[in-house]
Amino acid sequence: MTLDDCRRVAEIRIRGWQSAYKGLIPQPYLDALSVDEDETRRRARFEQGDGDVVNLVAELDGEVVGWACHGPYRDGEVRAEDVELYAIYVRPDRVGKGVGRALLSESADRCAAAGHGRMLLWVLKENTPARRFYERAGFGPDGAEEPFEVDGVAVPEVRYVRALTGVGID
């Protein structure tokens, strides 16, 4: 990912939230999401990055169609030895066409090559399509669950984990 990709990544992320989380997160919150605000945050994080967080984009015919981001697993304020997939979003019209799988595979391969033994991620408990996606890639719930609060509504998340001993995601 480059700084020039921030606008497109923000668009993909916001449209991804609005599409994937419809009915799972309060609609007024989804409606209020701003591509401009997300782009501003993304640019600031990108410019201030210390290399711990890795942003990857997937391109098709020169256009960014997906984004993934990983870095150290955060257990509260403490960074653990494991790595966390912070986000993965695909342009809604490209979902189910291999873009997410390619991004996840690249992210896992890079993390394994860096010596990480496990990758963790958080997924909305009721987001069945995302949970199936991760399960097909070898991830599974480890029993941890936390509420994610959105506009005063608790939206439960579950933690998934996958060993990175074998590189690649099928």
C-alpha positions as CSV (number, residue, x, y, z in Angstrom):
1,M,0.0,0.0,0.0
2,T,1.1,3.5,-0.7
3,L,-0.1,6.9,0.5
4,D,-1.9,7.3,-2.8
5,D,-4.0,4.2,-2.0
6,C,-5.5,5.7,1.2
7,R,-8.5,7.2,-0.6
8,R,-9.4,3.9,-2.3
9,V,-8.8,1.9,0.9
10,A,-11.1,4.3,2.8
11,E,-13.8,3.8,0.2
12,I,-13.4,0.0,0.3
13,R,-13.4,-0.1,4.1
14,I,-16.5,2.2,4.5
15,R,-18.5,0.4,1.8
16,G,-17.4,-2.9,3.3
17,W,-18.7,-1.9,6.7
18,Q,-22.0,-0.7,5.2
19,S,-22.4,-3.9,3.2
20,A,-21.1,-6.6,5.6
21,Y,-22.5,-5.1,8.8
22,K,-26.0,-4.2,7.7
23,G,-28.4,-5.5,10.3
24,L,-25.5,-6.3,12.7
25,I,-24.5,-2.7,13.6
26,P,-27.0,0.1,14.2
27,Q,-27.9,1.5,10.8
28,P,-27.5,5.2,11.8
29,Y,-23.9,4.5,12.7
30,L,-23.3,2.8,9.3
31,D,-25.1,5.7,7.5
32,A,-22.9,8.3,9.2
33,L,-19.5,6.6,8.2
34,S,-17.5,9.1,6.2
35,V,-15.0,8.1,3.5
36,D,-13.3,11.6,3.9
37,E,-12.8,11.1,7.6
38,D,-11.6,7.5,7.2
39,E,-9.1,8.7,4.5
40,T,-7.8,11.4,6.8
41,R,-7.3,8.8,9.6
42,R,-5.7,6.3,7.2
43,R,-3.3,8.9,5.9
44,A,-2.2,10.0,9.4
45,R,-1.6,6.4,10.5
46,F,0.2,5.6,7.3
47,E,2.5,8.6,7.6
48,Q,3.2,8.0,11.3
49,G,3.6,4.3,11.0
50,D,6.7,2.6,12.5
51,G,6.7,-0.5,10.3
52,D,4.9,-2.6,12.9
53,V,1.6,-2.4,11.0
54,V,1.6,-3.8,7.5
55,N,-1.0,-2.6,5.0
56,L,-1.6,-4.7,1.9
57,V,-3.7,-3.9,-1.2
58,A,-5.0,-6.2,-3.9
59,E,-5.2,-4.7,-7.4
60,L,-7.1,-5.7,-10.4
61,D,-6.2,-4.0,-13.7
62,G,-4.4,-1.3,-11.7
63,E,-7.3,-0.6,-9.4
64,V,-7.3,-1.3,-5.7
65,V,-10.1,-3.8,-5.0
66,G,-9.1,-5.0,-1.5
67,W,-7.1,-4.1,1.6
68,A,-5.8,-6.1,4.6
69,C,-3.9,-4.9,7.6
70,H,-1.9,-6.8,10.2
71,G,0.5,-6.2,13.1
72,P,1.3,-7.2,16.6
73,Y,-1.5,-8.8,18.6
74,R,-2.7,-6.3,21.2
75,D,-3.8,-7.8,24.6
76,G,-5.0,-4.6,26.1
77,E,-2.1,-2.2,25.9
78,V,0.4,-5.1,25.9
79,R,1.8,-6.4,22.6
80,A,2.0,-10.2,22.5
81,E,4.3,-12.4,20.4
82,D,1.4,-13.4,18.1
83,V,0.2,-11.3,15.2
84,E,-3.3,-10.0,14.6
85,L,-5.2,-9.5,11.4
86,Y,-6.7,-6.1,12.2
87,A,-8.8,-5.8,9.0
88,I,-9.6,-7.2,5.7
89,Y,-12.1,-5.6,3.3
90,V,-12.9,-6.2,-0.3
91,R,-14.9,-4.0,-2.7
92,P,-18.4,-5.4,-2.3
93,D,-18.7,-6.3,-6.0
94,R,-15.5,-8.4,-5.7
95,V,-16.5,-10.4,-2.6
96,G,-16.4,-14.2,-3.3
97,K,-14.0,-13.8,-6.2
98,G,-10.7,-14.7,-4.4
99,V,-9.5,-11.2,-3.5
100,G,-10.0,-11.7,0.2
101,R,-8.4,-15.2,0.1
102,A,-5.4,-13.8,-1.7
103,L,-5.0,-11.0,0.8
104,L,-5.3,-13.3,3.7
105,S,-2.9,-15.8,2.2
106,E,-0.3,-13.0,1.6
107,S,-0.7,-11.6,5.1
108,A,-0.4,-15.1,6.7
109,D,2.7,-15.9,4.5
110,R,4.4,-12.7,5.6
111,C,3.7,-13.3,9.2
112,A,4.9,-16.9,9.1
113,A,8.1,-15.7,7.3
114,A,8.6,-13.1,10.1
115,G,8.6,-16.0,12.6
116,H,5.1,-15.5,14.1
117,G,3.5,-18.8,15.3
118,R,-0.1,-17.7,15.3
119,M,-2.5,-15.2,13.8
120,L,-5.5,-14.0,15.7
121,L,-8.4,-11.8,14.6
122,W,-11.7,-10.6,15.9
123,V,-15.0,-11.1,14.0
124,L,-18.5,-10.1,14.7
125,K,-20.2,-13.1,16.3
126,E,-23.3,-12.7,14.0
127,N,-21.2,-12.2,10.8
128,T,-21.8,-15.7,9.5
129,P,-20.2,-15.1,6.0
130,A,-17.0,-13.7,7.5
131,R,-16.9,-16.5,10.0
132,R,-17.2,-19.1,7.2
133,F,-14.5,-17.3,5.2
134,Y,-12.1,-17.5,8.1
135,E,-13.0,-21.1,9.0
136,R,-12.3,-22.2,5.4
137,A,-8.9,-20.6,5.8
138,G,-8.1,-22.7,8.8
139,F,-9.1,-20.3,11.6
140,G,-11.3,-21.2,14.4
141,P,-12.8,-19.6,17.5
142,D,-10.7,-20.0,20.6
143,G,-13.5,-19.2,23.1
144,A,-12.7,-15.6,23.7
145,E,-15.5,-13.1,23.3
146,E,-15.8,-9.4,23.8
147,P,-18.5,-6.8,23.2
148,F,-17.8,-4.1,20.7
149,E,-19.9,-1.1,21.5
150,V,-21.5,0.9,18.7
151,D,-23.8,3.8,19.5
152,G,-24.5,2.3,22.9
153,V,-25.3,-1.1,21.5
154,A,-23.1,-4.1,22.5
155,V,-22.1,-6.0,19.4
156,P,-20.4,-9.3,20.4
157,E,-17.1,-10.2,18.7
158,V,-15.4,-13.6,18.9
159,R,-11.7,-14.2,18.6
160,Y,-10.4,-16.6,15.9
161,V,-6.9,-18.1,15.8
162,R,-4.8,-20.1,13.3
163,A,-1.4,-21.6,13.6
164,L,1.0,-20.3,11.0
165,T,3.2,-23.4,10.9
166,G,2.1,-24.1,7.4
167,V,2.2,-21.1,5.1
168,G,-0.5,-20.3,2.7
169,I,-4.3,-20.2,3.0
170,D,-6.3,-22.5,0.8
